[in-house]
Amino acid sequence: MVAELAAAELPSSQREGVISDTFAPSPDKTIDCDVITLMGTPSGTAEPYDGTKARLYSLQSDPATYCNEPDGPPELFDAWLSQFCLEEKKGEISELLVGSPSIRALYTKMVPAAVSHSEFWHRYFYKVHQLEQEQARRDALKQRAEQSISEEPGWEEEEEELMGISPISPKEAKVPV
């Protein structure tokens, strides 16, 4: 659509080249398919795409992570909170504030105006905990799926077992007359 609009603004002698280059680029204009997909990180660097990291970065830059009550039953959050020690996370908090401009900006904007220091970090680390649990469930499911695929018998063997037929060669087969 964009190519058509751009082509419509050109004289007719140049329109054909724009459309054909858009839908069938010449070999010197093709994109190298071996390029690794990169993802921008909160610190501004680029690294290979990883779904888990993408979810973490999304969580880190979402104001709802820090403002809203945690998802799920409050009892789960309370149980997690009773086992969590914010003092033990001081080093990690410092690294996050230094290395992640999005977290630093949200922290500066929200603490103490919208939430307390401890609420901000409790909610963040609980969300990270939930993300880790989701990833563990995904990994376990993937592992079970891979095991079930490798353990499945062939369909032919299964059908023969159900019918009580043992595999025989065509030479051994007797046709009733």
Disulfide bonds with the S-S distance in Angstrom:
none
